[in-house]
Amino acid sequence: MKQLYSLVALCALLLLLCTGASAQQRIRKSELESGEMEKGRKVGVWEYFSLTRDGRQVLVQRYDHTAGKLLFYRPIEDIPYETEVSPGQWTRTRVQQPPLFVGGEAALAAYMAKLNYPMQAQNRNIQGKVLVSFAIDTLGRASGHKVLMGIGGGCDEEALRLCRTIPPQWIPARLAGRAVPVVYELPFTFRLQQR
């Protein structure tokens, strides 16, 4: 009987160790994010980080992927947005919470880094910034992409193409405690490398 209890205890210990190991395998951690994966999807509360100029890691967002809810964000510059304050009435105003990309600026920059410099622009030494705007609705969906400021040479089209491929991971802006549609402006820089 004593051996049976020892065998049951050993099996329970092995099960506990195996369960703990599988939980460890689901944890994903890098210098920019930390959280749990389940079946290839982010679940539970994730923390997102940014690096300061001196290389320190700072928390910029805490987001619950299971509940689809922002728990914390590090305030960014306070700028006014073109905001739909009532149906059909848009005005430039400051919001309580700006529109945010899940994962923060570092996650958004990873998508923006996929920018292809058009050969036509390179051959003509075209450099500069292309400014693309789009609306982010109350559900965090982006639409109505358009170039506000272009530089030509195919750069405008490339910035617009890339902007449209950014995953729909936007957290809507909030004003007076409710989600509101805003117009978001995103700059894309085209710079030739020095030889």
One Martini backbone bead per residue (centre of mass of N, CA, C, O) as a GRO file, in nm:
protein
  195
    1MET     BB    1   0.058   0.063  -0.020
    2LYS     BB    2   0.302   0.253   0.002
    3GLN     BB    3   0.387   0.219  -0.297
    4LEU     BB    4   0.130   0.341  -0.420
    5TYR     BB    5   0.165   0.624  -0.298
    6SER     BB    6   0.441   0.676  -0.427
    7LEU     BB    7   0.344   0.647  -0.721
    8VAL     BB    8   0.130   0.870  -0.713
    9ALA     BB    9   0.323   1.098  -0.626
   10LEU     BB   10   0.511   1.074  -0.871
   11CYS     BB   11   0.296   1.128  -1.088
   12ALA     BB   12   0.213   1.407  -0.984
   13LEU     BB   13   0.492   1.536  -1.014
   14LEU     BB   14   0.525   1.488  -1.318
   15LEU     BB   15   0.272   1.645  -1.403
   16LEU     BB   16   0.359   1.914  -1.284
   17LEU     BB   17   0.620   1.942  -1.448
   18CYS     BB   18   0.491   1.922  -1.731
   19THR     BB   19   0.299   2.161  -1.703
   20GLY     BB   20   0.520   2.371  -1.646
   21ALA     BB   21   0.674   2.332  -1.913
   22SER     BB   22   0.440   2.411  -2.104
   23ALA     BB   23   0.408   2.695  -1.992
   24GLN     BB   24   0.694   2.787  -2.066
   25GLN     BB   25   0.657   2.745  -2.379
   26ARG     BB   26   0.425   2.980  -2.395
   27ILE     BB   27   0.633   3.178  -2.328
   28ARG     BB   28   0.700   3.513  -2.443
   29LYS     BB   29   1.027   3.678  -2.482
   30SER     BB   30   1.142   4.014  -2.521
   31GLU     BB   31   1.244   4.343  -2.551
   32LEU     BB   32   0.921   4.415  -2.659
   33GLU     BB   33   0.787   4.140  -2.529
   34SER     BB   34   0.528   3.982  -2.305
   35GLY     BB   35   0.384   3.643  -2.303
   36GLU     BB   36   0.113   3.431  -2.408
   37MET     BB   37   0.073   3.126  -2.587
   38GLU     BB   38  -0.206   2.986  -2.793
   39LYS     BB   39  -0.226   2.841  -3.077
   40GLY     BB   40  -0.064   3.103  -3.203
   41ARG     BB   41  -0.183   3.296  -2.977
   42LYS     BB   42  -0.256   3.565  -2.800
   43VAL     BB   43  -0.280   3.560  -2.439
   44GLY     BB   44  -0.372   3.760  -2.224
   45VAL     BB   45  -0.129   3.940  -2.068
   46TRP     BB   46   0.058   4.196  -2.221
   47GLU     BB   47   0.385   4.330  -2.263
   48TYR     BB   48   0.514   4.646  -2.378
   49PHE     BB   49   0.815   4.778  -2.526
   50SER     BB   50   1.076   5.020  -2.504
   51LEU     BB   51   1.358   5.205  -2.615
   52THR     BB   52   1.580   5.404  -2.519
   53ARG     BB   53   1.854   5.581  -2.609
   54ASP     BB   54   2.015   5.424  -2.360
   55GLY     BB   55   1.862   5.117  -2.357
   56ARG     BB   56   1.614   5.126  -2.198
   57GLN     BB   57   1.340   4.963  -2.058
   58VAL     BB   58   0.992   5.041  -2.134
   59LEU     BB   59   0.668   5.064  -2.053
   60VAL     BB   60   0.380   5.111  -2.287
   61GLN     BB   61   0.205   4.832  -2.256
   62ARG     BB   62  -0.110   4.679  -2.147
   63TYR     BB   63  -0.264   4.377  -2.287
   64ASP     BB   64  -0.574   4.204  -2.327
   65HIS     BB   65  -0.632   3.954  -2.556
   66THR     BB   66  -0.884   3.811  -2.448
   67ALA     BB   67  -1.056   4.089  -2.390
   68GLY     BB   68  -0.967   4.339  -2.559
   69LYS     BB   69  -0.781   4.521  -2.341
   70LEU     BB   70  -0.671   4.812  -2.211
   71LEU     BB   71  -0.464   4.870  -1.914
   72PHE     BB   72  -0.201   5.023  -2.036
   73TYR     BB   73  -0.038   5.348  -2.098
   74ARG     BB   74   0.201   5.548  -2.222
   75PRO     BB   75   0.221   5.856  -2.254
   76ILE     BB   76   0.197   6.070  -2.517
   77GLU     BB   77   0.179   6.301  -2.713
   78ASP     BB   78  -0.024   6.597  -2.711
   79ILE     BB   79  -0.250   6.575  -2.974
   80PRO     BB   80  -0.452   6.669  -3.214
   81TYR     BB   81  -0.757   6.543  -3.358
   82GLU     BB   82  -0.957   6.438  -3.595
   83THR     BB   83  -1.296   6.439  -3.471
   84GLU     BB   84  -1.593   6.260  -3.403
   85VAL     BB   85  -1.824   6.412  -3.188
   86SER     BB   86  -2.052   6.372  -3.404
   87PRO     BB   87  -2.247   6.285  -3.642
   88GLY     BB   88  -2.058   6.435  -3.904
   89GLN     BB   89  -1.877   6.587  -3.676
   90TRP     BB   90  -1.573   6.751  -3.726
   91THR     BB   91  -1.283   6.803  -3.504
   92ARG     BB   92  -1.018   6.959  -3.358
   93THR     BB   93  -0.888   6.753  -3.085
   94ARG     BB   94  -0.844   6.647  -2.773
   95VAL     BB   95  -0.775   6.342  -2.616
   96GLN     BB   96  -0.761   6.114  -2.364
   97GLN     BB   97  -0.707   5.882  -2.584
   98PRO     BB   98  -0.519   5.772  -2.808
   99PRO     BB   99  -0.442   5.620  -3.071
  100LEU     BB  100  -0.344   5.270  -3.079
  101PHE     BB  101  -0.097   5.029  -3.108
  102VAL     BB  102  -0.053   4.715  -3.063
  103GLY     BB  103   0.272   4.740  -2.899
  104GLY     BB  104   0.335   5.004  -3.018
  105GLU     BB  105   0.578   5.172  -3.189
  106ALA     BB  106   0.758   4.922  -3.236
  107ALA     BB  107   0.545   4.752  -3.386
  108LEU     BB  108   0.489   4.958  -3.609
  109ALA     BB  109   0.785   4.982  -3.714
  110ALA     BB  110   0.803   4.690  -3.822
  111TYR     BB  111   0.607   4.749  -4.061
  112MET     BB  112   0.748   5.007  -4.177
  113ALA     BB  113   1.021   4.848  -4.257
  114LYS     BB  114   0.873   4.729  -4.534
  115LEU     BB  115   0.976   4.942  -4.707
  116ASN     BB  116   0.993   5.022  -5.051
  117TYR     BB  117   1.224   5.153  -5.265
  118PRO     BB  118   1.183   5.299  -5.543
  119MET     BB  119   1.368   5.300  -5.827
  120GLN     BB  120   1.277   5.567  -5.948
  121ALA     BB  121   1.359   5.734  -5.695
  122GLN     BB  122   1.654   5.654  -5.683
  123ASN     BB  123   1.736   5.751  -5.974
  124ARG     BB  124   1.617   6.059  -5.886
  125ASN     BB  125   1.681   6.133  -5.584
  126ILE     BB  126   1.433   6.071  -5.400
  127GLN     BB  127   1.338   6.244  -5.100
  128GLY     BB  128   1.146   6.189  -4.794
  129LYS     BB  129   0.807   6.258  -4.698
  130VAL     BB  130   0.518   6.059  -4.637
  131LEU     BB  131   0.173   6.140  -4.582
  132VAL     BB  132  -0.062   5.937  -4.411
  133SER     BB  133  -0.415   5.895  -4.396
  134PHE     BB  134  -0.660   5.773  -4.147
  135ALA     BB  135  -0.924   5.604  -4.016
  136ILE     BB  136  -1.035   5.538  -3.675
  137ASP     BB  137  -1.255   5.358  -3.532
  138THR     BB  138  -1.440   5.227  -3.257
  139LEU     BB  139  -1.298   4.927  -3.343
  140GLY     BB  140  -1.002   4.976  -3.488
  141ARG     BB  141  -1.050   5.055  -3.784
  142ALA     BB  142  -0.906   5.105  -4.099
  143SER     BB  143  -0.965   5.390  -4.326
  144GLY     BB  144  -0.923   5.609  -4.585
  145HIS     BB  145  -0.666   5.613  -4.741
  146LYS     BB  146  -0.425   5.893  -4.776
  147VAL     BB  147  -0.241   6.135  -4.934
  148LEU     BB  148  -0.114   6.444  -4.811
  149MET     BB  149   0.208   6.399  -4.863
  150GLY     BB  150   0.430   6.409  -5.136
  151ILE     BB  151   0.724   6.299  -5.371
  152GLY     BB  152   0.714   6.073  -5.560
  153GLY     BB  153   0.844   5.805  -5.752
  154GLY     BB  154   0.638   5.590  -5.591
  155CYS     BB  155   0.621   5.660  -5.280
  156ASP     BB  156   0.322   5.708  -5.234
  157GLU     BB  157   0.226   5.422  -5.314
  158GLU     BB  158   0.400   5.266  -5.109
  159ALA     BB  159   0.288   5.391  -4.850
  160LEU     BB  160  -0.006   5.312  -4.904
  161ARG     BB  161   0.033   5.008  -4.926
  162LEU     BB  162   0.158   4.961  -4.646
  163CYS     BB  163  -0.065   5.091  -4.471
  164ARG     BB  164  -0.287   4.877  -4.564
  165THR     BB  165  -0.111   4.624  -4.421
  166ILE     BB  166  -0.170   4.694  -4.152
  167PRO     BB  167  -0.278   4.563  -3.891
  168PRO     BB  168  -0.588   4.538  -3.702
  169GLN     BB  169  -0.440   4.693  -3.405
  170TRP     BB  170  -0.641   4.910  -3.300
  171ILE     BB  171  -0.696   5.165  -3.063
  172PRO     BB  172  -0.921   5.367  -2.981
  173ALA     BB  173  -1.019   5.658  -2.918
  174ARG     BB  174  -1.086   5.884  -2.634
  175LEU     BB  175  -1.394   6.062  -2.534
  176ALA     BB  176  -1.572   6.097  -2.264
  177GLY     BB  177  -1.543   5.764  -2.224
  178ARG     BB  178  -1.540   5.721  -2.546
  179ALA     BB  179  -1.534   5.604  -2.847
  180VAL     BB  180  -1.360   5.757  -3.133
  181PRO     BB  181  -1.323   5.890  -3.429
  182VAL     BB  182  -1.015   5.923  -3.620
  183VAL     BB  183  -0.741   6.093  -3.756
  184TYR     BB  184  -0.446   5.947  -3.888
  185GLU     BB  185  -0.091   6.014  -3.900
  186LEU     BB  186   0.167   5.876  -4.128
  187PRO     BB  187   0.510   5.862  -4.159
  188PHE     BB  188   0.729   5.824  -4.451
  189THR     BB  189   1.071   5.748  -4.502
  190PHE     BB  190   1.292   5.857  -4.767
  191ARG     BB  191   1.636   5.735  -4.776
  192LEU     BB  192   1.939   5.757  -4.888
  193GLN     BB  193   2.228   5.597  -4.896
  194GLN     BB  194   2.543   5.641  -4.814
  195ARG     BB  195   2.862   5.587  -5.002
   0.00000   0.00000   0.00000
